[in-house]
Amino acid sequence: MAMDHKRAKLERISGRIPYGYTLDADGTTLVAVTDEQHVLTVISELRTEGKSLRVIAGELNRRGIKAKNGADWKHSTVQSIITRLAAV
């Protein structure tokens, strides 16, 4: 329950900063990144259309969108994001 409470308040709960966010100046609270939030919307829309994880990753790569680490998208990264979005 404590983690859910922190997550609801957009507080940092792990060493990784999730795609779509960055940290505030204090390094404790997640702040939305507009461009990345748009990509999250694209991922959700493509998945709702029934696209596979590999197709979604390929579409993001085709559009020249890079993953958080600057690399090309992989289906496993898309899966992690979809799982995280479903938990919110």
PyMOL Python script that loads the backbone (N, CA, C, O; Angstrom):
from pymol import cmd

cmd.read_pdbstr("""\
ATOM      1  N   MET A   1       0.822  -1.192   0.000  1.00  0.00           N
ATOM      2  CA  MET A   1       0.000   0.000   0.000  1.00  0.00           C
ATOM      3  C   MET A   1       0.868   1.260   0.000  1.00  0.00           C
ATOM      4  O   MET A   1       0.505   2.274  -0.596  1.00  0.00           O
ATOM      5  N   ALA A   2       1.997   1.186   0.662  1.00  0.00           N
ATOM      6  CA  ALA A   2       2.877   2.356   0.718  1.00  0.00           C
ATOM      7  C   ALA A   2       3.375   2.718  -0.680  1.00  0.00           C
ATOM      8  O   ALA A   2       3.436   3.896  -1.034  1.00  0.00           O
ATOM      9  N   MET A   3       3.730   1.707  -1.473  1.00  0.00           N
ATOM     10  CA  MET A   3       4.208   1.972  -2.827  1.00  0.00           C
ATOM     11  C   MET A   3       3.093   2.560  -3.688  1.00  0.00           C
ATOM     12  O   MET A   3       3.338   3.471  -4.479  1.00  0.00           O
ATOM     13  N   ASP A   4       1.888   2.054  -3.542  1.00  0.00           N
ATOM     14  CA  ASP A   4       0.756   2.598  -4.296  1.00  0.00           C
ATOM     15  C   ASP A   4       0.516   4.061  -3.921  1.00  0.00           C
ATOM     16  O   ASP A   4       0.204   4.883  -4.782  1.00  0.00           O
ATOM     17  N   HIS A   5       0.662   4.377  -2.646  1.00  0.00           N
ATOM     18  CA  HIS A   5       0.489   5.755  -2.182  1.00  0.00           C
ATOM     19  C   HIS A   5       1.546   6.664  -2.809  1.00  0.00           C
ATOM     20  O   HIS A   5       1.227   7.745  -3.304  1.00  0.00           O
ATOM     21  N   LYS A   6       2.793   6.224  -2.785  1.00  0.00           N
ATOM     22  CA  LYS A   6       3.875   7.019  -3.382  1.00  0.00           C
ATOM     23  C   LYS A   6       3.665   7.161  -4.888  1.00  0.00           C
ATOM     24  O   LYS A   6       3.874   8.236  -5.449  1.00  0.00           O
ATOM     25  N   ARG A   7       3.253   6.078  -5.536  1.00  0.00           N
ATOM     26  CA  ARG A   7       3.015   6.105  -6.983  1.00  0.00           C
ATOM     27  C   ARG A   7       1.903   7.104  -7.310  1.00  0.00           C
ATOM     28  O   ARG A   7       2.016   7.859  -8.276  1.00  0.00           O
ATOM     29  N   ALA A   8       0.846   7.114  -6.523  1.00  0.00           N
ATOM     30  CA  ALA A   8      -0.270   8.031  -6.759  1.00  0.00           C
ATOM     31  C   ALA A   8       0.156   9.486  -6.609  1.00  0.00           C
ATOM     32  O   ALA A   8      -0.396  10.364  -7.271  1.00  0.00           O
ATOM     33  N   LYS A   9       1.125   9.745  -5.752  1.00  0.00           N
ATOM     34  CA  LYS A   9       1.631  11.108  -5.545  1.00  0.00           C
ATOM     35  C   LYS A   9       2.768  11.445  -6.503  1.00  0.00           C
ATOM     36  O   LYS A   9       3.386  12.504  -6.391  1.00  0.00           O
ATOM     37  N   LEU A  10       3.046  10.536  -7.452  1.00  0.00           N
ATOM     38  CA  LEU A  10       4.133  10.689  -8.427  1.00  0.00           C
ATOM     39  C   LEU A  10       5.493  10.842  -7.757  1.00  0.00           C
ATOM     40  O   LEU A  10       6.360  11.564  -8.250  1.00  0.00           O
ATOM     41  N   GLU A  11       5.671  10.163  -6.638  1.00  0.00           N
ATOM     42  CA  GLU A  11       6.962  10.158  -5.974  1.00  0.00           C
ATOM     43  C   GLU A  11       7.809   9.037  -6.540  1.00  0.00           C
ATOM     44  O   GLU A  11       7.290   8.010  -6.976  1.00  0.00           O
ATOM     45  N   ARG A  12       9.093   9.238  -6.530  1.00  0.00           N
ATOM     46  CA  ARG A  12      10.035   8.242  -7.038  1.00  0.00           C
ATOM     47  C   ARG A  12       9.993   7.007  -6.149  1.00  0.00           C
ATOM     48  O   ARG A  12      10.048   7.108  -4.924  1.00  0.00           O
ATOM     49  N   ILE A  13       9.895   5.828  -6.788  1.00  0.00           N
ATOM     50  CA  ILE A  13       9.818   4.602  -5.999  1.00  0.00           C
ATOM     51  C   ILE A  13      10.896   3.587  -6.371  1.00  0.00           C
ATOM     52  O   ILE A  13      10.970   2.509  -5.781  1.00  0.00           O
ATOM     53  N   SER A  14      11.734   3.935  -7.356  1.00  0.00           N
ATOM     54  CA  SER A  14      12.806   3.011  -7.731  1.00  0.00           C
ATOM     55  C   SER A  14      13.969   3.805  -8.323  1.00  0.00           C
ATOM     56  O   SER A  14      13.912   5.030  -8.428  1.00  0.00           O
ATOM     57  N   GLY A  15      15.007   3.096  -8.701  1.00  0.00           N
ATOM     58  CA  GLY A  15      16.166   3.744  -9.299  1.00  0.00           C
ATOM     59  C   GLY A  15      15.931   4.161 -10.743  1.00  0.00           C
ATOM     60  O   GLY A  15      16.667   4.990 -11.280  1.00  0.00           O
ATOM     61  N   ARG A  16      14.923   3.598 -11.365  1.00  0.00           N
ATOM     62  CA  ARG A  16      14.624   3.911 -12.760  1.00  0.00           C
ATOM     63  C   ARG A  16      13.559   4.993 -12.850  1.00  0.00           C
ATOM     64  O   ARG A  16      12.582   5.005 -12.100  1.00  0.00           O
ATOM     65  N   ILE A  17      13.779   5.887 -13.781  1.00  0.00           N
ATOM     66  CA  ILE A  17      12.779   6.919 -14.040  1.00  0.00           C
ATOM     67  C   ILE A  17      11.944   6.413 -15.216  1.00  0.00           C
ATOM     68  O   ILE A  17      12.490   6.174 -16.293  1.00  0.00           O
ATOM     69  N   PRO A  18      10.638   6.247 -15.034  1.00  0.00           N
ATOM     70  CA  PRO A  18       9.826   5.673 -16.104  1.00  0.00           C
ATOM     71  C   PRO A  18       9.726   6.573 -17.323  1.00  0.00           C
ATOM     72  O   PRO A  18       9.791   7.798 -17.223  1.00  0.00           O
ATOM     73  N   TYR A  19       9.566   5.930 -18.488  1.00  0.00           N
ATOM     74  CA  TYR A  19       9.390   6.674 -19.725  1.00  0.00           C
ATOM     75  C   TYR A  19       8.174   7.580 -19.562  1.00  0.00           C
ATOM     76  O   TYR A  19       7.133   7.160 -19.058  1.00  0.00           O
ATOM     77  N   GLY A  20       8.323   8.820 -19.993  1.00  0.00           N
ATOM     78  CA  GLY A  20       7.240   9.795 -19.875  1.00  0.00           C
ATOM     79  C   GLY A  20       7.459  10.786 -18.753  1.00  0.00           C
ATOM     80  O   GLY A  20       6.697  11.740 -18.594  1.00  0.00           O
ATOM     81  N   TYR A  21       8.514  10.553 -17.970  1.00  0.00           N
ATOM     82  CA  TYR A  21       8.768  11.393 -16.798  1.00  0.00           C
ATOM     83  C   TYR A  21      10.246  11.729 -16.661  1.00  0.00           C
ATOM     84  O   TYR A  21      11.114  11.070 -17.233  1.00  0.00           O
ATOM     85  N   THR A  22      10.500  12.767 -15.891  1.00  0.00           N
ATOM     86  CA  THR A  22      11.840  13.119 -15.435  1.00  0.00           C
ATOM     87  C   THR A  22      11.689  13.473 -13.957  1.00  0.00           C
ATOM     88  O   THR A  22      10.578  13.451 -13.429  1.00  0.00           O
ATOM     89  N   LEU A  23      12.769  13.792 -13.301  1.00  0.00           N
ATOM     90  CA  LEU A  23      12.694  14.169 -11.890  1.00  0.00           C
ATOM     91  C   LEU A  23      12.705  15.677 -11.727  1.00  0.00           C
ATOM     92  O   LEU A  23      13.291  16.401 -12.533  1.00  0.00           O
ATOM     93  N   ASP A  24      12.047  16.138 -10.671  1.00  0.00           N
ATOM     94  CA  ASP A  24      12.088  17.567 -10.365  1.00  0.00           C
ATOM     95  C   ASP A  24      13.468  17.940  -9.840  1.00  0.00           C
ATOM     96  O   ASP A  24      14.344  17.083  -9.722  1.00  0.00           O
ATOM     97  N   ALA A  25      13.662  19.207  -9.527  1.00  0.00           N
ATOM     98  CA  ALA A  25      14.967  19.702  -9.071  1.00  0.00           C
ATOM     99  C   ALA A  25      15.446  19.008  -7.795  1.00  0.00           C
ATOM    100  O   ALA A  25      16.649  18.850  -7.587  1.00  0.00           O
ATOM    101  N   ASP A  26      14.503  18.592  -6.939  1.00  0.00           N
ATOM    102  CA  ASP A  26      14.864  17.898  -5.700  1.00  0.00           C
ATOM    103  C   ASP A  26      15.236  16.438  -5.934  1.00  0.00           C
ATOM    104  O   ASP A  26      15.853  15.802  -5.079  1.00  0.00           O
ATOM    105  N   GLY A  27      14.857  15.912  -7.098  1.00  0.00           N
ATOM    106  CA  GLY A  27      15.140  14.520  -7.407  1.00  0.00           C
ATOM    107  C   GLY A  27      14.225  13.535  -6.711  1.00  0.00           C
ATOM    108  O   GLY A  27      14.563  12.358  -6.589  1.00  0.00           O
ATOM    109  N   THR A  28      13.067  13.999  -6.253  1.00  0.00           N
ATOM    110  CA  THR A  28      12.166  13.116  -5.519  1.00  0.00           C
ATOM    111  C   THR A  28      10.808  12.912  -6.183  1.00  0.00           C
ATOM    112  O   THR A  28      10.157  11.893  -5.952  1.00  0.00           O
ATOM    113  N   THR A  29      10.377  13.852  -6.992  1.00  0.00           N
ATOM    114  CA  THR A  29       9.047  13.794  -7.590  1.00  0.00           C
ATOM    115  C   THR A  29       9.148  13.699  -9.104  1.00  0.00           C
ATOM    116  O   THR A  29       9.949  14.387  -9.737  1.00  0.00           O
ATOM    117  N   LEU A  30       8.319  12.832  -9.667  1.00  0.00           N
ATOM    118  CA  LEU A  30       8.284  12.685 -11.115  1.00  0.00           C
ATOM    119  C   LEU A  30       7.517  13.832 -11.747  1.00  0.00           C
ATOM    120  O   LEU A  30       6.475  14.254 -11.247  1.00  0.00           O
ATOM    121  N   VAL A  31       8.049  14.327 -12.852  1.00  0.00           N
ATOM    122  CA  VAL A  31       7.431  15.411 -13.608  1.00  0.00           C
ATOM    123  C   VAL A  31       7.240  14.914 -15.036  1.00  0.00           C
ATOM    124  O   VAL A  31       8.164  14.367 -15.638  1.00  0.00           O
ATOM    125  N   ALA A  32       6.035  15.107 -15.578  1.00  0.00           N
ATOM    126  CA  ALA A  32       5.732  14.633 -16.924  1.00  0.00           C
ATOM    127  C   ALA A  32       6.586  15.352 -17.970  1.00  0.00           C
ATOM    128  O   ALA A  32       6.835  16.554 -17.874  1.00  0.00           O
ATOM    129  N   VAL A  33       7.030  14.583 -18.973  1.00  0.00           N
ATOM    130  CA  VAL A  33       7.758  15.109 -20.126  1.00  0.00           C
ATOM    131  C   VAL A  33       6.772  15.065 -21.291  1.00  0.00           C
ATOM    132  O   VAL A  33       6.361  13.985 -21.717  1.00  0.00           O
ATOM    133  N   THR A  34       6.392  16.230 -21.806  1.00  0.00           N
ATOM    134  CA  THR A  34       5.332  16.337 -22.800  1.00  0.00           C
ATOM    135  C   THR A  34       5.546  15.438 -24.005  1.00  0.00           C
ATOM    136  O   THR A  34       4.635  14.703 -24.388  1.00  0.00           O
ATOM    137  N   ASP A  35       6.724  15.475 -24.611  1.00  0.00           N
ATOM    138  CA  ASP A  35       6.992  14.663 -25.801  1.00  0.00           C
ATOM    139  C   ASP A  35       6.858  13.170 -25.500  1.00  0.00           C
ATOM    140  O   ASP A  35       6.287  12.422 -26.293  1.00  0.00           O
ATOM    141  N   GLU A  36       7.378  12.746 -24.368  1.00  0.00           N
ATOM    142  CA  GLU A  36       7.301  11.335 -24.005  1.00  0.00           C
ATOM    143  C   GLU A  36       5.871  10.938 -23.646  1.00  0.00           C
ATOM    144  O   GLU A  36       5.460   9.810 -23.921  1.00  0.00           O
ATOM    145  N   GLN A  37       5.110  11.840 -23.041  1.00  0.00           N
ATOM    146  CA  GLN A  37       3.713  11.553 -22.738  1.00  0.00           C
ATOM    147  C   GLN A  37       2.934  11.314 -24.039  1.00  0.00           C
ATOM    148  O   GLN A  37       2.049  10.461 -24.093  1.00  0.00           O
ATOM    149  N   HIS A  38       3.275  12.079 -25.081  1.00  0.00           N
ATOM    150  CA  HIS A  38       2.632  11.880 -26.383  1.00  0.00           C
ATOM    151  C   HIS A  38       2.945  10.476 -26.914  1.00  0.00           C
ATOM    152  O   HIS A  38       2.065   9.815 -27.464  1.00  0.00           O
ATOM    153  N   VAL A  39       4.178  10.023 -26.756  1.00  0.00           N
ATOM    154  CA  VAL A  39       4.565   8.686 -27.213  1.00  0.00           C
ATOM    155  C   VAL A  39       3.783   7.624 -26.442  1.00  0.00           C
ATOM    156  O   VAL A  39       3.376   6.617 -27.022  1.00  0.00           O
ATOM    157  N   LEU A  40       3.571   7.835 -25.149  1.00  0.00           N
ATOM    158  CA  LEU A  40       2.769   6.893 -24.361  1.00  0.00           C
ATOM    159  C   LEU A  40       1.357   6.788 -24.921  1.00  0.00           C
ATOM    160  O   LEU A  40       0.773   5.705 -24.956  1.00  0.00           O
ATOM    161  N   THR A  41       0.813   7.920 -25.357  1.00  0.00           N
ATOM    162  CA  THR A  41      -0.518   7.927 -25.968  1.00  0.00           C
ATOM    163  C   THR A  41      -0.503   7.131 -27.270  1.00  0.00           C
ATOM    164  O   THR A  41      -1.419   6.351 -27.533  1.00  0.00           O
ATOM    165  N   VAL A  42       0.526   7.323 -28.076  1.00  0.00           N
ATOM    166  CA  VAL A  42       0.652   6.582 -29.340  1.00  0.00           C
ATOM    167  C   VAL A  42       0.722   5.079 -29.060  1.00  0.00           C
ATOM    168  O   VAL A  42       0.048   4.293 -29.726  1.00  0.00           O
ATOM    169  N   ILE A  43       1.523   4.684 -28.091  1.00  0.00           N
ATOM    170  CA  ILE A  43       1.650   3.265 -27.736  1.00  0.00           C
ATOM    171  C   ILE A  43       0.292   2.709 -27.329  1.00  0.00           C
ATOM    172  O   ILE A  43      -0.101   1.634 -27.782  1.00  0.00           O
ATOM    173  N   SER A  44      -0.419   3.428 -26.484  1.00  0.00           N
ATOM    174  CA  SER A  44      -1.739   2.974 -26.026  1.00  0.00           C
ATOM    175  C   SER A  44      -2.719   2.848 -27.180  1.00  0.00           C
ATOM    176  O   SER A  44      -3.471   1.876 -27.266  1.00  0.00           O
ATOM    177  N   GLU A  45      -2.706   3.833 -28.065  1.00  0.00           N
ATOM    178  CA  GLU A  45      -3.623   3.806 -29.206  1.00  0.00           C
ATOM    179  C   GLU A  45      -3.324   2.632 -30.132  1.00  0.00           C
ATOM    180  O   GLU A  45      -4.241   1.942 -30.579  1.00  0.00           O
ATOM    181  N   LEU A  46      -2.052   2.405 -30.419  1.00  0.00           N
ATOM    182  CA  LEU A  46      -1.687   1.297 -31.298  1.00  0.00           C
ATOM    183  C   LEU A  46      -2.063  -0.044 -30.670  1.00  0.00           C
ATOM    184  O   LEU A  46      -2.522  -0.951 -31.365  1.00  0.00           O
ATOM    185  N   ARG A  47      -1.869  -0.169 -29.373  1.00  0.00           N
ATOM    186  CA  ARG A  47      -2.218  -1.423 -28.693  1.00  0.00           C
ATOM    187  C   ARG A  47      -3.730  -1.624 -28.709  1.00  0.00           C
ATOM    188  O   ARG A  47      -4.207  -2.743 -28.896  1.00  0.00           O
ATOM    189  N   THR A  48      -4.485  -0.539 -28.513  1.00  0.00           N
ATOM    190  CA  THR A  48      -5.952  -0.615 -28.554  1.00  0.00           C
ATOM    191  C   THR A  48      -6.427  -1.056 -29.938  1.00  0.00           C
ATOM    192  O   THR A  48      -7.441  -1.741 -30.064  1.00  0.00           O
ATOM    193  N   GLU A  49      -5.691  -0.660 -30.970  1.00  0.00           N
ATOM    194  CA  GLU A  49      -6.014  -1.076 -32.341  1.00  0.00           C
ATOM    195  C   GLU A  49      -5.661  -2.534 -32.600  1.00  0.00           C
ATOM    196  O   GLU A  49      -5.941  -3.062 -33.676  1.00  0.00           O
ATOM    197  N   GLY A  50      -5.048  -3.186 -31.616  1.00  0.00           N
ATOM    198  CA  GLY A  50      -4.707  -4.595 -31.752  1.00  0.00           C
ATOM    199  C   GLY A  50      -3.330  -4.868 -32.318  1.00  0.00           C
ATOM    200  O   GLY A  50      -3.024  -6.003 -32.684  1.00  0.00           O
ATOM    201  N   LYS A  51      -2.497  -3.847 -32.395  1.00  0.00           N
ATOM    202  CA  LYS A  51      -1.140  -4.017 -32.925  1.00  0.00           C
ATOM    203  C   LYS A  51      -0.295  -4.824 -31.941  1.00  0.00           C
ATOM    204  O   LYS A  51      -0.442  -4.698 -30.725  1.00  0.00           O
ATOM    205  N   SER A  52       0.583  -5.645 -32.484  1.00  0.00           N
ATOM    206  CA  SER A  52       1.467  -6.445 -31.640  1.00  0.00           C
ATOM    207  C   SER A  52       2.577  -5.566 -31.059  1.00  0.00           C
ATOM    208  O   SER A  52       2.803  -4.444 -31.513  1.00  0.00           O
ATOM    209  N   LEU A  53       3.249  -6.091 -30.065  1.00  0.00           N
ATOM    210  CA  LEU A  53       4.352  -5.359 -29.437  1.00  0.00           C
ATOM    211  C   LEU A  53       5.453  -5.070 -30.450  1.00  0.00           C
ATOM    212  O   LEU A  53       6.027  -3.980 -30.445  1.00  0.00           O
ATOM    213  N   ARG A  54       5.751  -6.022 -31.309  1.00  0.00           N
ATOM    214  CA  ARG A  54       6.796  -5.840 -32.321  1.00  0.00           C
ATOM    215  C   ARG A  54       6.391  -4.788 -33.354  1.00  0.00           C
ATOM    216  O   ARG A  54       7.222  -4.000 -33.805  1.00  0.00           O
ATOM    217  N   VAL A  55       5.121  -4.782 -33.720  1.00  0.00           N
ATOM    218  CA  VAL A  55       4.642  -3.780 -34.681  1.00  0.00           C
ATOM    219  C   VAL A  55       4.717  -2.392 -34.064  1.00  0.00           C
ATOM    220  O   VAL A  55       5.112  -1.437 -34.733  1.00  0.00           O
ATOM    221  N   ILE A  56       4.341  -2.271 -32.797  1.00  0.00           N
ATOM    222  CA  ILE A  56       4.400  -0.973 -32.114  1.00  0.00           C
ATOM    223  C   ILE A  56       5.848  -0.488 -32.045  1.00  0.00           C
ATOM    224  O   ILE A  56       6.133   0.668 -32.359  1.00  0.00           O
ATOM    225  N   ALA A  57       6.754  -1.366 -31.637  1.00  0.00           N
ATOM    226  CA  ALA A  57       8.175  -0.996 -31.566  1.00  0.00           C
ATOM    227  C   ALA A  57       8.677  -0.571 -32.943  1.00  0.00           C
ATOM    228  O   ALA A  57       9.404   0.415 -33.062  1.00  0.00           O
ATOM    229  N   GLY A  58       8.295  -1.305 -33.974  1.00  0.00           N
ATOM    230  CA  GLY A  58       8.712  -0.960 -35.330  1.00  0.00           C
ATOM    231  C   GLY A  58       8.171   0.386 -35.775  1.00  0.00           C
ATOM    232  O   GLY A  58       8.872   1.151 -36.438  1.00  0.00           O
ATOM    233  N   GLU A  59       6.930   0.679 -35.416  1.00  0.00           N
ATOM    234  CA  GLU A  59       6.325   1.961 -35.780  1.00  0.00           C
ATOM    235  C   GLU A  59       7.033   3.122 -35.081  1.00  0.00           C
ATOM    236  O   GLU A  59       7.280   4.158 -35.698  1.00  0.00           O
ATOM    237  N   LEU A  60       7.355   2.959 -33.824  1.00  0.00           N
ATOM    238  CA  LEU A  60       8.087   4.016 -33.102  1.00  0.00           C
ATOM    239  C   LEU A  60       9.459   4.233 -33.735  1.00  0.00           C
ATOM    240  O   LEU A  60       9.898   5.372 -33.896  1.00  0.00           O
ATOM    241  N   ASN A  61      10.131   3.148 -34.092  1.00  0.00           N
ATOM    242  CA  ASN A  61      11.440   3.262 -34.747  1.00  0.00           C
ATOM    243  C   ASN A  61      11.301   3.923 -36.113  1.00  0.00           C
ATOM    244  O   ASN A  61      12.122   4.760 -36.486  1.00  0.00           O
ATOM    245  N   ARG A  62      10.261   3.550 -36.860  1.00  0.00           N
ATOM    246  CA  ARG A  62      10.033   4.132 -38.181  1.00  0.00           C
ATOM    247  C   ARG A  62       9.827   5.641 -38.081  1.00  0.00           C
ATOM    248  O   ARG A  62      10.249   6.395 -38.958  1.00  0.00           O
ATOM    249  N   ARG A  63       9.172   6.072 -37.000  1.00  0.00           N
ATOM    250  CA  ARG A  63       8.921   7.499 -36.780  1.00  0.00           C
ATOM    251  C   ARG A  63      10.141   8.240 -36.237  1.00  0.00           C
ATOM    252  O   ARG A  63      10.105   9.460 -36.077  1.00  0.00           O
ATOM    253  N   GLY A  64      11.209   7.517 -35.957  1.00  0.00           N
ATOM    254  CA  GLY A  64      12.428   8.145 -35.454  1.00  0.00           C
ATOM    255  C   GLY A  64      12.382   8.485 -33.976  1.00  0.00           C
ATOM    256  O   GLY A  64      13.179   9.290 -33.493  1.00  0.00           O
ATOM    257  N   ILE A  65      11.454   7.875 -33.258  1.00  0.00           N
ATOM    258  CA  ILE A  65      11.330   8.108 -31.815  1.00  0.00           C
ATOM    259  C   ILE A  65      12.279   7.149 -31.100  1.00  0.00           C
ATOM    260  O   ILE A  65      12.291   5.953 -31.390  1.00  0.00           O
ATOM    261  N   LYS A  66      13.054   7.660 -30.190  1.00  0.00           N
ATOM    262  CA  LYS A  66      14.007   6.835 -29.448  1.00  0.00           C
ATOM    263  C   LYS A  66      13.463   6.486 -28.068  1.00  0.00           C
ATOM    264  O   LYS A  66      12.660   7.226 -27.501  1.00  0.00           O
ATOM    265  N   ALA A  67      13.904   5.361 -27.541  1.00  0.00           N
ATOM    266  CA  ALA A  67      13.553   4.949 -26.185  1.00  0.00           C
ATOM    267  C   ALA A  67      14.261   5.865 -25.184  1.00  0.00           C
ATOM    268  O   ALA A  67      15.088   6.688 -25.576  1.00  0.00           O
ATOM    269  N   LYS A  68      13.948   5.727 -23.926  1.00  0.00           N
ATOM    270  CA  LYS A  68      14.501   6.582 -22.873  1.00  0.00           C
ATOM    271  C   LYS A  68      16.034   6.596 -22.887  1.00  0.00           C
ATOM    272  O   LYS A  68      16.655   7.626 -22.626  1.00  0.00           O
ATOM    273  N   ASN A  69      16.630   5.449 -23.193  1.00  0.00           N
ATOM    274  CA  ASN A  69      18.094   5.355 -23.195  1.00  0.00           C
ATOM    275  C   ASN A  69      18.713   5.771 -24.526  1.00  0.00           C
ATOM    276  O   ASN A  69      19.926   5.659 -24.705  1.00  0.00           O
ATOM    277  N   GLY A  70      17.897   6.246 -25.455  1.00  0.00           N
ATOM    278  CA  GLY A  70      18.394   6.706 -26.748  1.00  0.00           C
ATOM    279  C   GLY A  70      18.509   5.617 -27.794  1.00  0.00           C
ATOM    280  O   GLY A  70      18.907   5.881 -28.929  1.00  0.00           O
ATOM    281  N   ALA A  71      18.165   4.401 -27.423  1.00  0.00           N
ATOM    282  CA  ALA A  71      18.255   3.267 -28.341  1.00  0.00           C
ATOM    283  C   ALA A  71      16.954   3.089 -29.123  1.00  0.00           C
ATOM    284  O   ALA A  71      15.949   3.746 -28.850  1.00  0.00           O
ATOM    285  N   ASP A  72      17.001   2.186 -30.100  1.00  0.00           N
ATOM    286  CA  ASP A  72      15.782   1.817 -30.811  1.00  0.00           C
ATOM    287  C   ASP A  72      14.850   1.071 -29.866  1.00  0.00           C
ATOM    288  O   ASP A  72      15.282   0.496 -28.867  1.00  0.00           O
ATOM    289  N   TRP A  73      13.576   1.091 -30.197  1.00  0.00           N
ATOM    290  CA  TRP A  73      12.568   0.402 -29.394  1.00  0.00           C
ATOM    291  C   TRP A  73      12.642  -1.098 -29.620  1.00  0.00           C
ATOM    292  O   TRP A  73      12.931  -1.564 -30.722  1.00  0.00           O
ATOM    293  N   LYS A  74      12.377  -1.836 -28.567  1.00  0.00           N
ATOM    294  CA  LYS A  74      12.269  -3.294 -28.621  1.00  0.00           C
ATOM    295  C   LYS A  74      10.892  -3.669 -28.099  1.00  0.00           C
ATOM    296  O   LYS A  74      10.284  -2.930 -27.325  1.00  0.00           O
ATOM    297  N   HIS A  75      10.416  -4.814 -28.527  1.00  0.00           N
ATOM    298  CA  HIS A  75       9.087  -5.239 -28.084  1.00  0.00           C
ATOM    299  C   HIS A  75       9.019  -5.382 -26.560  1.00  0.00           C
ATOM    300  O   HIS A  75       7.973  -5.134 -25.960  1.00  0.00           O
ATOM    301  N   SER A  76      10.118  -5.777 -25.943  1.00  0.00           N
ATOM    302  CA  SER A  76      10.122  -5.952 -24.490  1.00  0.00           C
ATOM    303  C   SER A  76       9.978  -4.611 -23.762  1.00  0.00           C
ATOM    304  O   SER A  76       9.366  -4.542 -22.696  1.00  0.00           O
ATOM    305  N   THR A  77      10.536  -3.562 -24.335  1.00  0.00           N
ATOM    306  CA  THR A  77      10.391  -2.233 -23.742  1.00  0.00           C
ATOM    307  C   THR A  77       8.955  -1.763 -23.853  1.00  0.00           C
ATOM    308  O   THR A  77       8.404  -1.189 -22.914  1.00  0.00           O
ATOM    309  N   VAL A  78       8.347  -2.010 -25.010  1.00  0.00           N
ATOM    310  CA  VAL A  78       6.935  -1.650 -25.204  1.00  0.00           C
ATOM    311  C   VAL A  78       6.068  -2.419 -24.211  1.00  0.00           C
ATOM    312  O   VAL A  78       5.142  -1.855 -23.628  1.00  0.00           O
ATOM    313  N   GLN A  79       6.362  -3.697 -24.017  1.00  0.00           N
ATOM    314  CA  GLN A  79       5.600  -4.512 -23.065  1.00  0.00           C
ATOM    315  C   GLN A  79       5.703  -3.946 -21.653  1.00  0.00           C
ATOM    316  O   GLN A  79       4.703  -3.871 -20.939  1.00  0.00           O
ATOM    317  N   SER A  80       6.895  -3.552 -21.252  1.00  0.00           N
ATOM    318  CA  SER A  80       7.078  -2.984 -19.911  1.00  0.00           C
ATOM    319  C   SER A  80       6.247  -1.728 -19.728  1.00  0.00           C
ATOM    320  O   SER A  80       5.640  -1.524 -18.677  1.00  0.00           O
ATOM    321  N   ILE A  81       6.221  -0.892 -20.748  1.00  0.00           N
ATOM    322  CA  ILE A  81       5.453   0.352 -20.672  1.00  0.00           C
ATOM    323  C   ILE A  81       3.960   0.057 -20.611  1.00  0.00           C
ATOM    324  O   ILE A  81       3.243   0.663 -19.815  1.00  0.00           O
ATOM    325  N   ILE A  82       3.489  -0.859 -21.435  1.00  0.00           N
ATOM    326  CA  ILE A  82       2.061  -1.208 -21.420  1.00  0.00           C
ATOM    327  C   ILE A  82       1.661  -1.786 -20.069  1.00  0.00           C
ATOM    328  O   ILE A  82       0.592  -1.469 -19.546  1.00  0.00           O
ATOM    329  N   THR A  83       2.510  -2.627 -19.507  1.00  0.00           N
ATOM    330  CA  THR A  83       2.234  -3.188 -18.181  1.00  0.00           C
ATOM    331  C   THR A  83       2.163  -2.092 -17.125  1.00  0.00           C
ATOM    332  O   THR A  83       1.283  -2.103 -16.264  1.00  0.00           O
ATOM    333  N   ARG A  84       3.100  -1.142 -17.199  1.00  0.00           N
ATOM    334  CA  ARG A  84       3.109  -0.043 -16.221  1.00  0.00           C
ATOM    335  C   ARG A  84       1.867   0.821 -16.377  1.00  0.00           C
ATOM    336  O   ARG A  84       1.265   1.229 -15.384  1.00  0.00           O
ATOM    337  N   LEU A  85       1.479   1.103 -17.614  1.00  0.00           N
ATOM    338  CA  LEU A  85       0.303   1.951 -17.847  1.00  0.00           C
ATOM    339  C   LEU A  85      -0.969   1.267 -17.335  1.00  0.00           C
ATOM    340  O   LEU A  85      -1.874   1.929 -16.826  1.00  0.00           O
ATOM    341  N   ALA A  86      -1.031  -0.049 -17.473  1.00  0.00           N
ATOM    342  CA  ALA A  86      -2.204  -0.777 -17.002  1.00  0.00           C
ATOM    343  C   ALA A  86      -2.306  -0.769 -15.483  1.00  0.00           C
ATOM    344  O   ALA A  86      -3.397  -0.890 -14.927  1.00  0.00           O
ATOM    345  N   ALA A  87      -1.159  -0.626 -14.810  1.00  0.00           N
ATOM    346  CA  ALA A  87      -1.135  -0.649 -13.344  1.00  0.00           C
ATOM    347  C   ALA A  87      -1.520   0.691 -12.742  1.00  0.00           C
ATOM    348  O   ALA A  87      -1.810   0.780 -11.548  1.00  0.00           O
ATOM    349  N   VAL A  88      -1.523   1.734 -13.564  1.00  0.00           N
ATOM    350  CA  VAL A  88      -1.792   3.080 -13.041  1.00  0.00           C
ATOM    351  C   VAL A  88      -3.273   3.306 -12.893  1.00  0.00           C
ATOM    352  O   VAL A  88      -3.694   4.382 -12.467  1.00  0.00           O
TER     353      VAL A  88
END
""", "prot")
cmd.dss("prot")
cmd.show_as("cartoon", "prot")
cmd.util.cbc("prot")
cmd.orient("prot")
